[in-house]
Amino acid sequence: MKRRKFIKDLSLSTSLTLSPLIPLGCKSKENSMFFEIGLAEWSLNKALKKGDITNMDFPSIAKNDYGINIIEYVNQFFMDKATNNKYLNELLSRTQDLGVTNHLIMIDDEGDLGNTDKLKRNIAVDNHKKWVEAAKFLGCDSIRVNAQGEGSRESVSNAAIEGLGSLADFALDYDINVIVENHGGYSSDGKWLMNVIQSTSRSNVGTLPDFGNFCISGSWGSTQEECSNKYDKYLGVKEMMPYAKSVSAKSYDFDNEGNCMETDFYKMLEIVKNSGYNKYISIEYEGTRLSEREGIRKTKELLEKVGKSI
């Protein structure tokens, strides 16, 4: 049986077991927030890199330690498992048993979709395809990709439009969204990125606005360190929201009142809410002063406090 048909058949057969999961946009009566809180696996990247936990542990940690039912994987933490059906089936089984929704997979280190060299760009597109298949297998709705490349603004823009469009055409057959995060270089420029997204003219191409990654001069966009060319984060998120299919609540540190020191969450969540968005906002703690576990808790508490007040 061809892999593509196997994945589709498996997805269909397992979809009937997903009834315990919370439907997208469905809110309990106790939850007065306009969104549901998710957890990005990158929040635990130090523990994962050290081997203290594994990708297979992530769903239970999200559910049992934080009461979070929506999760976002990072491909770096199961890089060699994209085509391992046994591994993916075990991961899917665990999330179903827990009542956890697999939302998306963040894809890095598979080549630049905005590479101005057509051959290299096509290789990058092909490298991403296995993650589209893995996302479908796990019941995700999206993969997060990067619109990176080297060259002039115009040349990288044109290349990214072609690369994203080609990948999106492949992903459409799997009902998977290809969403782009502001993640350094030109992609941290809201106007540049929105031109790319709109120019793809694909319904399954969208954005993942990240509250913190607006350093244009940084390779990955982090504003945690010194940045010589920083885009206005509030403007950037506002520009990206019309095409947002997920949102990343990046946090680094907190004051004594539990407020994020680098981002006004009240202002940011007002922007998100005013756009009409009512889906997932996922915690992505990336600070250094607090432990990862404490940083996740602080971010969750802040999202709940602000979310219930606006």
RAFEN-V391307 format. One record per residue. RES is the residue in three letters. PHI is phi as a letter, one per 40 degrees, with the letter a starting at -180 (* if undefined). OMEGA is omega in whole degrees, -180 to 180 (none if undefined). Layout:
# RAFEN-V391307
res	phi	omega
RES	PHI	OMEGA
RES	PHI	OMEGA
This chain:
# RAFEN-V391307
res	phi	omega
MET	*	-180
LYS	c	-176
ARG	d	-178
ARG	c	-180
LYS	c	179
PHE	c	-179
ILE	c	180
LYS	c	-179
ASP	c	-180
LEU	c	179
SER	d	-180
LEU	c	-176
SER	c	-179
THR	c	-176
SER	c	-178
LEU	c	-179
THR	c	-174
LEU	c	-175
SER	d	179
PRO	c	-176
LEU	c	-180
ILE	c	180
PRO	c	178
LEU	d	176
GLY	g	-179
CYS	c	-178
LYS	b	176
SER	c	-179
LYS	c	-179
GLU	c	-176
ASN	b	-177
SER	c	-179
MET	c	-180
PHE	c	-177
PHE	a	174
GLU	b	-176
ILE	c	174
GLY	b	178
LEU	b	176
ALA	c	-176
GLU	c	-180
TRP	c	177
SER	d	-179
LEU	b	-173
ASN	c	-179
LYS	c	179
ALA	c	179
LEU	c	-180
LYS	c	179
LYS	c	-179
GLY	g	178
ASP	c	176
ILE	b	178
THR	b	177
ASN	d	-179
MET	c	179
ASP	c	-170
PHE	d	-179
PRO	d	-179
SER	c	177
ILE	c	180
ALA	d	-176
LYS	c	-170
ASN	c	-179
ASP	c	-173
TYR	b	-180
GLY	g	-178
ILE	b	-175
ASN	b	-178
ILE	b	-177
ILE	b	178
GLU	b	180
TYR	c	171
VAL	b	-173
ASN	c	-179
GLN	d	-174
PHE	c	166
PHE	a	-172
MET	d	-177
ASP	c	-175
LYS	b	-175
ALA	d	-179
THR	b	-179
ASN	c	-175
ASN	c	179
LYS	c	180
TYR	c	-178
LEU	c	179
ASN	c	177
GLU	c	179
LEU	c	179
LEU	c	-180
SER	c	180
ARG	c	-179
THR	c	178
GLN	c	178
ASP	c	-179
LEU	c	-173
GLY	g	-179
VAL	b	178
THR	c	173
ASN	c	-173
HIS	c	-177
LEU	a	172
ILE	b	175
MET	c	-175
ILE	b	175
ASP	b	172
ASP	g	176
GLU	b	-180
GLY	g	-176
ASP	c	178
LEU	c	176
GLY	b	179
ASN	c	-177
THR	c	173
ASP	c	-173
LYS	d	-180
LEU	c	-180
LYS	c	178
ARG	c	179
ASN	c	176
ILE	c	178
ALA	c	177
VAL	d	180
ASP	c	179
ASN	c	-178
HIS	c	-173
LYS	c	180
LYS	c	179
TRP	c	171
VAL	c	179
GLU	c	179
ALA	c	179
ALA	c	178
LYS	c	179
PHE	d	-176
LEU	c	-180
GLY	g	177
CYS	c	174
ASP	b	-174
SER	a	160
ILE	b	176
ARG	c	-179
VAL	b	179
ASN	b	178
ALA	b	-176
GLN	c	178
GLY	i	180
GLU	b	-178
GLY	i	180
SER	c	178
ARG	d	-177
GLU	c	-177
SER	c	178
VAL	c	177
SER	d	-179
ASN	c	180
ALA	c	-180
ALA	c	177
ILE	c	180
GLU	c	-179
GLY	c	179
LEU	c	-180
GLY	c	180
SER	c	179
LEU	c	-180
ALA	c	178
ASP	c	177
PHE	c	-176
ALA	c	-178
LEU	c	-180
ASP	c	179
TYR	b	-177
ASP	f	180
ILE	b	175
ASN	c	174
VAL	b	-174
ILE	b	-173
VAL	b	176
GLU	c	167
ASN	c	-166
HIS	a	176
GLY	h	-179
GLY	g	-179
TYR	d	-175
SER	c	177
SER	c	173
ASP	c	-174
GLY	d	-178
LYS	c	177
TRP	c	-177
LEU	c	-179
MET	c	175
ASN	c	178
VAL	c	-177
ILE	d	-178
GLN	c	-176
SER	c	177
THR	c	180
SER	f	177
ARG	b	-178
SER	c	-178
ASN	c	172
VAL	b	-179
GLY	a	-177
THR	b	168
LEU	b	180
PRO	c	177
ASP	b	-176
PHE	c	-170
GLY	b	-171
ASN	c	-178
PHE	b	174
CYS	c	-178
ILE	c	-178
SER	c	180
GLY	c	-177
SER	c	179
TRP	b	172
GLY	g	-176
SER	c	177
THR	c	-180
GLN	c	-179
GLU	b	-179
GLU	d	-179
CYS	b	-177
SER	c	-179
ASN	a	-173
LYS	b	178
TYR	c	179
ASP	c	-174
LYS	c	-178
TYR	c	176
LEU	c	-178
GLY	d	179
VAL	c	178
LYS	d	-180
GLU	c	-176
MET	c	-172
MET	d	-179
PRO	d	180
TYR	b	-175
ALA	c	174
LYS	b	173
SER	a	180
VAL	b	-179
SER	b	179
ALA	c	-180
LYS	c	177
SER	a	180
TYR	b	-178
ASP	a	-173
PHE	b	176
ASP	c	-176
ASN	c	178
GLU	c	179
GLY	g	178
ASN	c	178
CYS	c	-173
MET	c	-175
GLU	b	-178
THR	b	176
ASP	c	-177
PHE	c	177
TYR	c	180
LYS	c	-177
MET	c	-179
LEU	c	173
GLU	c	178
ILE	c	-180
VAL	c	-178
LYS	c	-178
ASN	c	178
SER	c	-177
GLY	g	-179
TYR	c	-180
ASN	a	-177
LYS	b	-173
TYR	b	167
ILE	b	-172
SER	b	178
ILE	c	172
GLU	b	179
TYR	c	-176
GLU	b	-177
GLY	c	-178
THR	b	-177
ARG	c	178
LEU	c	173
SER	c	178
GLU	d	-178
ARG	c	180
GLU	c	178
GLY	c	177
ILE	c	-179
ARG	c	180
LYS	c	-180
THR	c	179
LYS	c	179
GLU	c	-179
LEU	c	178
LEU	c	179
GLU	c	-180
LYS	c	-178
VAL	c	-177
GLY	c	-179
LYS	c	-177
SER	b	-177
ILE	b	none
